[in-house]
Amino acid sequence: MSDDKKQIARIRQMERRLNRATAAVKRLTTALEKWDSTEADIQALDEYYGSDLWRQDFADDEAGLLPADLKRGVLSEDGIWNLLTDVRELNKRLKK
């Protein structure tokens, strides 16, 4: 391959890398902005999970006292726990 062709191939390769990296940075920036905006939600869920209020809500659900059409993912045994575990893992990755 001639030097001219090598140069053109190199520039094309670097252009692809630039485009890929630029797009990834934009996606990550957007994701981090969304992540930052959920900090209060995560904190509230952490405080709620295992609290007296959560236990009462869970007991009332088990007793059939809540409306049947009420979404109750927060009352599942694993829903908030799994989220908080994922948050801890993500925070570890972000610190690296």
Chimera marker file (.cmm) of the C-alpha trace (Angstrom):
<marker_set name="trace">
<marker id="1" x="0.000" y="0.000" z="0.000" r="1" g="1" b="0" radius="0.5"/>
<marker id="2" x="1.380" y="3.383" z="-0.943" r="1" g="1" b="0" radius="0.5"/>
<marker id="3" x="2.015" y="6.070" z="1.642" r="1" g="1" b="0" radius="0.5"/>
<marker id="4" x="-0.912" y="8.110" z="0.259" r="1" g="1" b="0" radius="0.5"/>
<marker id="5" x="-3.297" y="5.175" z="0.657" r="1" g="1" b="0" radius="0.5"/>
<marker id="6" x="-1.983" y="4.470" z="4.168" r="1" g="1" b="0" radius="0.5"/>
<marker id="7" x="-2.514" y="8.098" z="5.095" r="1" g="1" b="0" radius="0.5"/>
<marker id="8" x="-6.072" y="8.118" z="3.775" r="1" g="1" b="0" radius="0.5"/>
<marker id="9" x="-6.858" y="4.817" z="5.518" r="1" g="1" b="0" radius="0.5"/>
<marker id="10" x="-5.415" y="6.163" z="8.770" r="1" g="1" b="0" radius="0.5"/>
<marker id="11" x="-7.438" y="9.377" z="8.556" r="1" g="1" b="0" radius="0.5"/>
<marker id="12" x="-10.631" y="7.428" z="7.816" r="1" g="1" b="0" radius="0.5"/>
<marker id="13" x="-9.965" y="5.126" z="10.759" r="1" g="1" b="0" radius="0.5"/>
<marker id="14" x="-9.315" y="8.063" z="13.100" r="1" g="1" b="0" radius="0.5"/>
<marker id="15" x="-12.441" y="9.811" z="11.814" r="1" g="1" b="0" radius="0.5"/>
<marker id="16" x="-14.525" y="6.701" z="12.668" r="1" g="1" b="0" radius="0.5"/>
<marker id="17" x="-12.948" y="6.635" z="16.129" r="1" g="1" b="0" radius="0.5"/>
<marker id="18" x="-13.660" y="10.324" z="16.635" r="1" g="1" b="0" radius="0.5"/>
<marker id="19" x="-17.296" y="9.889" z="15.591" r="1" g="1" b="0" radius="0.5"/>
<marker id="20" x="-17.750" y="6.828" z="17.809" r="1" g="1" b="0" radius="0.5"/>
<marker id="21" x="-16.123" y="8.479" z="20.839" r="1" g="1" b="0" radius="0.5"/>
<marker id="22" x="-18.046" y="11.738" z="20.349" r="1" g="1" b="0" radius="0.5"/>
<marker id="23" x="-21.363" y="9.882" z="20.210" r="1" g="1" b="0" radius="0.5"/>
<marker id="24" x="-20.457" y="7.833" z="23.307" r="1" g="1" b="0" radius="0.5"/>
<marker id="25" x="-19.521" y="10.961" z="25.261" r="1" g="1" b="0" radius="0.5"/>
<marker id="26" x="-22.820" y="12.613" z="24.342" r="1" g="1" b="0" radius="0.5"/>
<marker id="27" x="-24.808" y="9.519" z="25.369" r="1" g="1" b="0" radius="0.5"/>
<marker id="28" x="-22.910" y="9.212" z="28.653" r="1" g="1" b="0" radius="0.5"/>
<marker id="29" x="-23.330" y="12.921" z="29.417" r="1" g="1" b="0" radius="0.5"/>
<marker id="30" x="-27.086" y="12.622" z="28.905" r="1" g="1" b="0" radius="0.5"/>
<marker id="31" x="-27.218" y="9.468" z="31.020" r="1" g="1" b="0" radius="0.5"/>
<marker id="32" x="-25.217" y="11.090" z="33.836" r="1" g="1" b="0" radius="0.5"/>
<marker id="33" x="-27.530" y="14.105" z="33.825" r="1" g="1" b="0" radius="0.5"/>
<marker id="34" x="-30.512" y="11.758" z="34.214" r="1" g="1" b="0" radius="0.5"/>
<marker id="35" x="-28.616" y="9.785" z="36.872" r="1" g="1" b="0" radius="0.5"/>
<marker id="36" x="-27.867" y="12.951" z="38.860" r="1" g="1" b="0" radius="0.5"/>
<marker id="37" x="-31.522" y="13.973" z="38.701" r="1" g="1" b="0" radius="0.5"/>
<marker id="38" x="-32.578" y="10.704" z="40.400" r="1" g="1" b="0" radius="0.5"/>
<marker id="39" x="-30.345" y="11.111" z="43.454" r="1" g="1" b="0" radius="0.5"/>
<marker id="40" x="-33.226" y="12.313" z="45.662" r="1" g="1" b="0" radius="0.5"/>
<marker id="41" x="-35.427" y="9.440" z="44.428" r="1" g="1" b="0" radius="0.5"/>
<marker id="42" x="-32.777" y="6.860" z="45.246" r="1" g="1" b="0" radius="0.5"/>
<marker id="43" x="-32.213" y="8.373" z="48.694" r="1" g="1" b="0" radius="0.5"/>
<marker id="44" x="-35.946" y="8.369" z="49.426" r="1" g="1" b="0" radius="0.5"/>
<marker id="45" x="-36.269" y="4.731" z="48.327" r="1" g="1" b="0" radius="0.5"/>
<marker id="46" x="-33.283" y="3.771" z="50.467" r="1" g="1" b="0" radius="0.5"/>
<marker id="47" x="-34.869" y="5.396" z="53.516" r="1" g="1" b="0" radius="0.5"/>
<marker id="48" x="-38.299" y="3.893" z="52.771" r="1" g="1" b="0" radius="0.5"/>
<marker id="49" x="-37.112" y="0.325" z="52.214" r="1" g="1" b="0" radius="0.5"/>
<marker id="50" x="-37.169" y="-1.568" z="55.499" r="1" g="1" b="0" radius="0.5"/>
<marker id="51" x="-38.670" y="1.371" z="57.406" r="1" g="1" b="0" radius="0.5"/>
<marker id="52" x="-41.746" y="1.085" z="59.611" r="1" g="1" b="0" radius="0.5"/>
<marker id="53" x="-43.753" y="2.727" z="56.822" r="1" g="1" b="0" radius="0.5"/>
<marker id="54" x="-42.565" y="0.171" z="54.274" r="1" g="1" b="0" radius="0.5"/>
<marker id="55" x="-43.336" y="-2.704" z="56.635" r="1" g="1" b="0" radius="0.5"/>
<marker id="56" x="-46.838" y="-1.309" z="57.246" r="1" g="1" b="0" radius="0.5"/>
<marker id="57" x="-47.447" y="-0.840" z="53.519" r="1" g="1" b="0" radius="0.5"/>
<marker id="58" x="-46.187" y="-4.370" z="52.879" r="1" g="1" b="0" radius="0.5"/>
<marker id="59" x="-48.417" y="-5.826" z="55.614" r="1" g="1" b="0" radius="0.5"/>
<marker id="60" x="-51.448" y="-3.949" z="54.301" r="1" g="1" b="0" radius="0.5"/>
<marker id="61" x="-50.740" y="-5.269" z="50.818" r="1" g="1" b="0" radius="0.5"/>
<marker id="62" x="-50.416" y="-8.823" z="52.120" r="1" g="1" b="0" radius="0.5"/>
<marker id="63" x="-53.744" y="-8.364" z="53.976" r="1" g="1" b="0" radius="0.5"/>
<marker id="64" x="-55.446" y="-7.269" z="50.756" r="1" g="1" b="0" radius="0.5"/>
<marker id="65" x="-56.143" y="-3.758" z="52.045" r="1" g="1" b="0" radius="0.5"/>
<marker id="66" x="-54.703" y="-1.938" z="49.037" r="1" g="1" b="0" radius="0.5"/>
<marker id="67" x="-56.490" y="-1.403" z="45.700" r="1" g="1" b="0" radius="0.5"/>
<marker id="68" x="-55.992" y="-4.266" z="43.266" r="1" g="1" b="0" radius="0.5"/>
<marker id="69" x="-54.915" y="-1.915" z="40.465" r="1" g="1" b="0" radius="0.5"/>
<marker id="70" x="-52.246" y="-0.152" z="42.564" r="1" g="1" b="0" radius="0.5"/>
<marker id="71" x="-48.742" y="-0.641" z="41.208" r="1" g="1" b="0" radius="0.5"/>
<marker id="72" x="-46.688" y="-2.083" z="44.054" r="1" g="1" b="0" radius="0.5"/>
<marker id="73" x="-43.196" y="-2.787" z="42.782" r="1" g="1" b="0" radius="0.5"/>
<marker id="74" x="-41.822" y="-0.911" z="45.792" r="1" g="1" b="0" radius="0.5"/>
<marker id="75" x="-43.432" y="-3.527" z="48.036" r="1" g="1" b="0" radius="0.5"/>
<marker id="76" x="-41.764" y="-6.492" z="46.407" r="1" g="1" b="0" radius="0.5"/>
<marker id="77" x="-39.101" y="-8.211" z="48.471" r="1" g="1" b="0" radius="0.5"/>
<marker id="78" x="-36.475" y="-7.591" z="45.782" r="1" g="1" b="0" radius="0.5"/>
<marker id="79" x="-37.483" y="-4.497" z="43.819" r="1" g="1" b="0" radius="0.5"/>
<marker id="80" x="-35.830" y="-1.761" z="45.881" r="1" g="1" b="0" radius="0.5"/>
<marker id="81" x="-33.089" y="-4.092" z="47.130" r="1" g="1" b="0" radius="0.5"/>
<marker id="82" x="-32.025" y="-4.900" z="43.565" r="1" g="1" b="0" radius="0.5"/>
<marker id="83" x="-32.101" y="-1.228" z="42.602" r="1" g="1" b="0" radius="0.5"/>
<marker id="84" x="-29.955" y="-0.226" z="45.584" r="1" g="1" b="0" radius="0.5"/>
<marker id="85" x="-27.501" y="-3.023" z="44.807" r="1" g="1" b="0" radius="0.5"/>
<marker id="86" x="-27.268" y="-1.817" z="41.205" r="1" g="1" b="0" radius="0.5"/>
<marker id="87" x="-26.742" y="1.754" z="42.446" r="1" g="1" b="0" radius="0.5"/>
<marker id="88" x="-23.839" y="0.657" z="44.652" r="1" g="1" b="0" radius="0.5"/>
<marker id="89" x="-22.243" y="-1.193" z="41.732" r="1" g="1" b="0" radius="0.5"/>
<marker id="90" x="-22.687" y="1.772" z="39.397" r="1" g="1" b="0" radius="0.5"/>
<marker id="91" x="-21.187" y="4.120" z="41.982" r="1" g="1" b="0" radius="0.5"/>
<marker id="92" x="-18.147" y="1.854" z="42.215" r="1" g="1" b="0" radius="0.5"/>
<marker id="93" x="-17.735" y="1.981" z="38.435" r="1" g="1" b="0" radius="0.5"/>
<marker id="94" x="-18.166" y="5.750" z="38.367" r="1" g="1" b="0" radius="0.5"/>
<marker id="95" x="-15.473" y="6.202" z="41.016" r="1" g="1" b="0" radius="0.5"/>
<marker id="96" x="-12.998" y="4.308" z="38.847" r="1" g="1" b="0" radius="0.5"/>
<link id1="1" id2="2" r="1" g="1" b="0" radius="0.2"/>
<link id1="2" id2="3" r="1" g="1" b="0" radius="0.2"/>
<link id1="3" id2="4" r="1" g="1" b="0" radius="0.2"/>
<link id1="4" id2="5" r="1" g="1" b="0" radius="0.2"/>
<link id1="5" id2="6" r="1" g="1" b="0" radius="0.2"/>
<link id1="6" id2="7" r="1" g="1" b="0" radius="0.2"/>
<link id1="7" id2="8" r="1" g="1" b="0" radius="0.2"/>
<link id1="8" id2="9" r="1" g="1" b="0" radius="0.2"/>
<link id1="9" id2="10" r="1" g="1" b="0" radius="0.2"/>
<link id1="10" id2="11" r="1" g="1" b="0" radius="0.2"/>
<link id1="11" id2="12" r="1" g="1" b="0" radius="0.2"/>
<link id1="12" id2="13" r="1" g="1" b="0" radius="0.2"/>
<link id1="13" id2="14" r="1" g="1" b="0" radius="0.2"/>
<link id1="14" id2="15" r="1" g="1" b="0" radius="0.2"/>
<link id1="15" id2="16" r="1" g="1" b="0" radius="0.2"/>
<link id1="16" id2="17" r="1" g="1" b="0" radius="0.2"/>
<link id1="17" id2="18" r="1" g="1" b="0" radius="0.2"/>
<link id1="18" id2="19" r="1" g="1" b="0" radius="0.2"/>
<link id1="19" id2="20" r="1" g="1" b="0" radius="0.2"/>
<link id1="20" id2="21" r="1" g="1" b="0" radius="0.2"/>
<link id1="21" id2="22" r="1" g="1" b="0" radius="0.2"/>
<link id1="22" id2="23" r="1" g="1" b="0" radius="0.2"/>
<link id1="23" id2="24" r="1" g="1" b="0" radius="0.2"/>
<link id1="24" id2="25" r="1" g="1" b="0" radius="0.2"/>
<link id1="25" id2="26" r="1" g="1" b="0" radius="0.2"/>
<link id1="26" id2="27" r="1" g="1" b="0" radius="0.2"/>
<link id1="27" id2="28" r="1" g="1" b="0" radius="0.2"/>
<link id1="28" id2="29" r="1" g="1" b="0" radius="0.2"/>
<link id1="29" id2="30" r="1" g="1" b="0" radius="0.2"/>
<link id1="30" id2="31" r="1" g="1" b="0" radius="0.2"/>
<link id1="31" id2="32" r="1" g="1" b="0" radius="0.2"/>
<link id1="32" id2="33" r="1" g="1" b="0" radius="0.2"/>
<link id1="33" id2="34" r="1" g="1" b="0" radius="0.2"/>
<link id1="34" id2="35" r="1" g="1" b="0" radius="0.2"/>
<link id1="35" id2="36" r="1" g="1" b="0" radius="0.2"/>
<link id1="36" id2="37" r="1" g="1" b="0" radius="0.2"/>
<link id1="37" id2="38" r="1" g="1" b="0" radius="0.2"/>
<link id1="38" id2="39" r="1" g="1" b="0" radius="0.2"/>
<link id1="39" id2="40" r="1" g="1" b="0" radius="0.2"/>
<link id1="40" id2="41" r="1" g="1" b="0" radius="0.2"/>
<link id1="41" id2="42" r="1" g="1" b="0" radius="0.2"/>
<link id1="42" id2="43" r="1" g="1" b="0" radius="0.2"/>
<link id1="43" id2="44" r="1" g="1" b="0" radius="0.2"/>
<link id1="44" id2="45" r="1" g="1" b="0" radius="0.2"/>
<link id1="45" id2="46" r="1" g="1" b="0" radius="0.2"/>
<link id1="46" id2="47" r="1" g="1" b="0" radius="0.2"/>
<link id1="47" id2="48" r="1" g="1" b="0" radius="0.2"/>
<link id1="48" id2="49" r="1" g="1" b="0" radius="0.2"/>
<link id1="49" id2="50" r="1" g="1" b="0" radius="0.2"/>
<link id1="50" id2="51" r="1" g="1" b="0" radius="0.2"/>
<link id1="51" id2="52" r="1" g="1" b="0" radius="0.2"/>
<link id1="52" id2="53" r="1" g="1" b="0" radius="0.2"/>
<link id1="53" id2="54" r="1" g="1" b="0" radius="0.2"/>
<link id1="54" id2="55" r="1" g="1" b="0" radius="0.2"/>
<link id1="55" id2="56" r="1" g="1" b="0" radius="0.2"/>
<link id1="56" id2="57" r="1" g="1" b="0" radius="0.2"/>
<link id1="57" id2="58" r="1" g="1" b="0" radius="0.2"/>
<link id1="58" id2="59" r="1" g="1" b="0" radius="0.2"/>
<link id1="59" id2="60" r="1" g="1" b="0" radius="0.2"/>
<link id1="60" id2="61" r="1" g="1" b="0" radius="0.2"/>
<link id1="61" id2="62" r="1" g="1" b="0" radius="0.2"/>
<link id1="62" id2="63" r="1" g="1" b="0" radius="0.2"/>
<link id1="63" id2="64" r="1" g="1" b="0" radius="0.2"/>
<link id1="64" id2="65" r="1" g="1" b="0" radius="0.2"/>
<link id1="65" id2="66" r="1" g="1" b="0" radius="0.2"/>
<link id1="66" id2="67" r="1" g="1" b="0" radius="0.2"/>
<link id1="67" id2="68" r="1" g="1" b="0" radius="0.2"/>
<link id1="68" id2="69" r="1" g="1" b="0" radius="0.2"/>
<link id1="69" id2="70" r="1" g="1" b="0" radius="0.2"/>
<link id1="70" id2="71" r="1" g="1" b="0" radius="0.2"/>
<link id1="71" id2="72" r="1" g="1" b="0" radius="0.2"/>
<link id1="72" id2="73" r="1" g="1" b="0" radius="0.2"/>
<link id1="73" id2="74" r="1" g="1" b="0" radius="0.2"/>
<link id1="74" id2="75" r="1" g="1" b="0" radius="0.2"/>
<link id1="75" id2="76" r="1" g="1" b="0" radius="0.2"/>
<link id1="76" id2="77" r="1" g="1" b="0" radius="0.2"/>
<link id1="77" id2="78" r="1" g="1" b="0" radius="0.2"/>
<link id1="78" id2="79" r="1" g="1" b="0" radius="0.2"/>
<link id1="79" id2="80" r="1" g="1" b="0" radius="0.2"/>
<link id1="80" id2="81" r="1" g="1" b="0" radius="0.2"/>
<link id1="81" id2="82" r="1" g="1" b="0" radius="0.2"/>
<link id1="82" id2="83" r="1" g="1" b="0" radius="0.2"/>
<link id1="83" id2="84" r="1" g="1" b="0" radius="0.2"/>
<link id1="84" id2="85" r="1" g="1" b="0" radius="0.2"/>
<link id1="85" id2="86" r="1" g="1" b="0" radius="0.2"/>
<link id1="86" id2="87" r="1" g="1" b="0" radius="0.2"/>
<link id1="87" id2="88" r="1" g="1" b="0" radius="0.2"/>
<link id1="88" id2="89" r="1" g="1" b="0" radius="0.2"/>
<link id1="89" id2="90" r="1" g="1" b="0" radius="0.2"/>
<link id1="90" id2="91" r="1" g="1" b="0" radius="0.2"/>
<link id1="91" id2="92" r="1" g="1" b="0" radius="0.2"/>
<link id1="92" id2="93" r="1" g="1" b="0" radius="0.2"/>
<link id1="93" id2="94" r="1" g="1" b="0" radius="0.2"/>
<link id1="94" id2="95" r="1" g="1" b="0" radius="0.2"/>
<link id1="95" id2="96" r="1" g="1" b="0" radius="0.2"/>
</marker_set>
